[in-house]
Amino acid sequence: MKKAAFITLALVSAFATAQTANNTAYKSAHDKAEAAYKAAKKQCDTLKDNAEDVCTEEAKVARAQAERDAVAQHKNTGNELSRAERKLADAKYELAKEKCDDLSGDAKDSCQVQARSLKANMTAQTAGDGRTAVLVDNKTGAEIASTGGATVAGTAAATRDATAAAVDRAGDRTAAAVDRAGDRTAAATANAREKASDMASNAKEKTSDLAQSAKEKTSGAAGTAQAAMSDTMITAKVKADMAADKTVKAMDVHVETQKGVVMLSGFVPSKAEADRAVELAKGVQGVNDVKSSIQVKK
């Protein structure tokens, strides 16, 4: 009995020691992430207008990513990890939303809708239930899937439905006019049929022109918003990859994207880190080119 009690006590002691070590390692990682965030925030404070806000949100994303990694490595319980991943999703959403402030009009609206869709998609993935997030654009009434690719299709469908309804109403009015004319005289019926046919043809042509114009405007606005959102997503993905990489300190490198071209800047302690930052940026889907002005500290 004494031997069994001794073994039990030893196991409890070993578990407690391991738990203490994990807590210590987590606190160290957490403190490091906070220190990196504060340093980055000071650099962001030197910028102006929306550039400062975007820089701050990027720093928050990097901090949330580091916190999530620390939890996964040292405190990998379901609740702790889920909370960390939700915080990371919220930080990425705030960054994407901040990037929308540089836009205006329909492009800004579409950018904000896609930012919300991105958050919904990340939240669904965190929950692990495989659901597809679907939002509704308040202006067009079109459904927008979590991938952000259904904006044009939804609006075009709404336009086609409106066109069909207008033609149907015109056809109903035509049939009623013909019936009433038929009750009077055959001549009046023929005359009414001709007039009704002309009215329906004109209505259909006007409706078709309106539908085509609406489709072109919607396609143009959506294309602009998708291009802007693509650059935003590329920047967020590059920063996230840098935060997850052991070679690169995400706070050292500033990332901007314009039309698929990623521009890197900042000061790093070694050429290896600068080269790795370029390599990570080139590995992100949608990147057309990478231009680096990163300087190595002397």
C-alpha positions in Angstrom: 0.0 0.0 0.0 2.8 2.4 0.9 4.5 1.7 -2.5 1.3 2.4 -4.4 0.8 5.6 -2.5 4.3 6.7 -3.3 3.9 6.0 -7.0 0.6 8.0 -7.1 2.3 10.9 -5.3 5.2 10.8 -7.8 2.8 10.9 -10.8 0.9 13.8 -9.3 4.1 15.7 -8.6 5.3 15.0 -12.2 2.0 16.3 -13.7 2.2 19.4 -11.5 5.8 20.1 -12.6 4.9 19.7 -16.3 1.8 22.0 -15.9 4.0 24.6 -14.2 6.5 24.4 -17.0 3.7 24.9 -19.6 2.3 27.9 -17.8 5.8 29.4 -17.5 6.5 28.9 -21.3 3.0 30.3 -22.2 3.6 33.4 -20.0 7.0 34.0 -21.7 5.4 33.7 -25.2 2.5 35.9 -24.2 4.8 38.6 -22.7 7.0 38.5 -25.9 3.9 39.0 -28.1 2.8 42.0 -26.0 6.3 43.5 -26.1 6.4 43.1 -29.9 2.9 44.7 -30.2 3.9 47.7 -28.1 7.1 48.2 -30.2 5.1 48.0 -33.4 2.4 50.4 -32.0 5.1 53.0 -31.4 6.2 52.7 -35.0 2.6 53.0 -36.2 2.1 56.2 -34.1 4.6 57.9 -36.4 2.3 57.4 -39.4 -0.6 59.6 -40.4 -4.3 59.2 -41.1 -5.6 55.8 -42.1 -2.0 54.5 -42.6 -1.6 54.6 -38.8 -4.9 52.8 -38.2 -4.1 50.1 -40.7 -0.6 49.6 -39.2 -2.1 49.3 -35.7 -4.6 46.7 -36.9 -1.8 44.7 -38.6 0.1 44.8 -35.3 -3.0 43.5 -33.5 -3.3 40.6 -36.0 0.3 39.7 -35.4 -0.2 39.7 -31.7 -3.4 37.6 -31.9 -1.6 35.1 -34.2 1.3 34.9 -31.7 -1.1 34.5 -28.8 -3.0 31.7 -30.7 0.2 29.9 -31.4 1.3 30.1 -27.7 -2.0 28.7 -26.6 -1.9 25.9 -29.1 1.6 24.9 -27.9 1.4 25.4 -24.2 -2.3 25.5 -23.2 -4.0 23.4 -25.9 -7.4 22.9 -24.4 -10.6 23.2 -26.4 -11.9 26.3 -24.7 -8.6 28.2 -24.6 -7.8 27.5 -28.2 -11.3 28.4 -29.4 -11.1 31.7 -27.6 -7.7 32.5 -29.1 -8.8 31.6 -32.6 -11.9 33.8 -32.3 -9.7 36.7 -31.2 -7.5 36.1 -34.2 -10.6 36.1 -36.5 -11.8 39.3 -34.9 -8.4 41.0 -35.4 -8.3 39.9 -39.1 -11.8 41.3 -39.6 -11.0 44.6 -38.0 -7.9 44.9 -40.3 -9.9 44.0 -43.4 -12.6 46.6 -42.4 -10.0 49.3 -41.8 -8.6 48.8 -45.3 -12.1 49.5 -46.6 -11.9 53.1 -45.3 -9.7 54.0 -48.2 -12.5 53.2 -50.6 -15.8 55.0 -51.3 -19.3 54.5 -52.6 -20.3 51.0 -53.9 -16.7 49.8 -53.7 -16.5 50.6 -50.0 -19.9 48.9 -49.3 -18.9 45.8 -51.2 -15.5 45.8 -49.3 -17.3 46.0 -46.0 -19.7 43.2 -46.9 -16.8 40.9 -47.9 -15.0 41.8 -44.7 -18.1 40.6 -42.8 -18.3 37.5 -44.9 -14.6 36.8 -44.2 -15.2 37.0 -40.5 -18.3 34.8 -40.8 -16.3 32.2 -42.7 -13.5 32.2 -40.2 -16.0 31.9 -37.3 -17.7 28.9 -39.0 -14.3 27.3 -39.5 -13.3 27.9 -35.9 -16.6 26.3 -34.8 -15.7 23.3 -37.0 -19.3 22.7 -38.1 -18.7 23.1 -41.9 -21.4 25.7 -42.3 -21.2 28.3 -45.2 -21.7 31.8 -44.0 -24.2 33.8 -46.1 -24.9 37.5 -45.7 -27.4 39.8 -47.4 -26.4 43.0 -49.0 -28.8 45.6 -47.5 -28.8 47.7 -50.7 -29.3 45.0 -53.4 -31.0 42.3 -51.4 -28.5 39.8 -53.0 -27.1 36.9 -51.0 -23.3 37.0 -50.7 -21.5 33.7 -49.9 -18.6 33.5 -47.4 -16.1 33.3 -50.3 -17.3 36.8 -51.5 -17.7 35.5 -55.1 -21.5 35.6 -55.4 -22.0 39.4 -55.4 -22.2 39.8 -59.1 -24.2 36.6 -59.6 -26.7 37.6 -56.9 -27.2 41.1 -58.3 -27.5 39.8 -61.8 -30.1 37.3 -60.7 -32.1 40.0 -59.0 -32.0 42.1 -62.1 -33.2 39.2 -64.3 -36.0 38.6 -61.9 -37.1 42.2 -62.0 -36.9 42.2 -65.8 -39.1 39.0 -66.1 -41.6 40.5 -63.7 -41.9 43.7 -65.7 -42.4 41.8 -68.9 -45.0 39.6 -67.3 -46.9 42.6 -66.1 -46.8 44.2 -69.5 -48.1 40.9 -71.0 -50.9 40.8 -68.5 -52.0 44.3 -69.4 -51.8 43.5 -73.1 -54.1 40.4 -72.7 -56.6 42.4 -70.7 -56.7 45.1 -73.3 -57.2 42.5 -76.1 -60.1 40.9 -74.2 -61.9 44.1 -73.6 -61.5 45.2 -77.3 -62.8 41.8 -78.4 -66.0 42.4 -76.6 -66.7 45.5 -78.6 -65.7 44.8 -82.2 -63.3 42.8 -84.2 -61.8 45.9 -85.7 -61.2 47.5 -82.3 -59.7 44.2 -81.2 -57.2 44.2 -84.0 -56.3 47.8 -83.4 -55.9 47.1 -79.7 -53.8 44.0 -80.4 -51.4 46.1 -82.5 -51.1 48.8 -79.9 -50.6 46.3 -77.1 -47.9 44.5 -79.2 -46.1 47.8 -79.7 -46.4 48.6 -76.0 -45.1 45.2 -75.0 -42.2 45.5 -77.4 -41.3 48.9 -76.2 -41.6 47.9 -72.6 -39.4 44.8 -73.2 -36.7 46.9 -75.0 -36.7 49.5 -72.2 -36.5 46.8 -69.6 -33.7 45.0 -71.4 -31.8 48.3 -71.7 -32.2 49.0 -68.0 -31.2 45.5 -67.1 -28.1 45.6 -69.2 -27.1 49.0 -67.7 -27.7 47.8 -64.2 -25.6 44.7 -64.9 -22.7 46.7 -66.3 -22.7 49.1 -63.3 -22.9 46.2 -60.8 -20.2 44.3 -62.6 -17.9 47.3 -62.6 -18.5 48.1 -59.0 -18.1 44.5 -57.9 -14.9 44.1 -59.9 -13.4 47.2 -58.3 -14.4 45.9 -54.8 -13.1 42.4 -55.5 -9.7 43.8 -56.7 -9.4 45.9 -53.6 -10.4 43.1 -51.3 -8.0 40.8 -53.1 -5.1 43.1 -52.2 -6.4 43.4 -48.6 -6.5 39.6 -48.3 -3.0 39.2 -49.8 -1.6 41.6 -47.2 -3.4 39.9 -44.3 -2.2 36.5 -45.5 1.5 37.6 -45.9 1.4 39.1 -42.4 -0.1 36.0 -40.9 2.5 33.8 -42.6 5.3 36.0 -41.3 3.8 35.9 -37.8 3.7 32.1 -37.9 7.2 31.7 -39.2 10.1 31.4 -36.7 12.6 33.1 -39.0 10.7 36.3 -39.5 9.6 38.8 -36.9 6.3 40.1 -38.2 6.8 43.4 -36.4 10.0 44.1 -38.4 8.4 44.1 -41.8 5.7 46.4 -43.2 3.5 44.9 -46.0 1.5 46.7 -48.6 -0.3 45.3 -51.7 -1.4 47.1 -54.9 -2.9 45.1 -57.8 -1.3 41.9 -56.7 2.2 43.4 -56.2 3.5 43.0 -52.6 5.8 45.7 -51.3 7.9 44.9 -48.3 9.8 47.5 -46.2 11.3 47.9 -42.7 14.5 47.1 -40.8 15.5 43.5 -40.0 18.5 42.2 -38.0 19.7 39.8 -40.8 19.7 39.2 -44.5 18.3 35.7 -43.8 15.2 37.3 -42.3 14.8 39.7 -45.3 15.1 36.8 -47.8 12.6 34.7 -45.9 10.1 37.5 -45.8 10.3 37.8 -49.6 10.0 34.0 -49.9 6.9 33.9 -47.8 5.3 36.8 -49.7 5.9 35.0 -53.1 4.3 31.9 -51.7 0.9 33.6 -51.1 -1.7 32.8 -53.7 -2.7 35.8 -55.9 0.7 37.5 -55.6 2.0 38.7 -59.0 5.3 40.1 -57.9 7.2 41.0 -54.7 9.2 44.2 -54.4 11.4 44.5 -51.3 13.1 47.6 -49.8 13.8 45.8 -46.5 17.1 47.0 -45.0 19.4 45.0 -42.7 20.3 46.8 -39.5 24.0 47.5 -39.1 
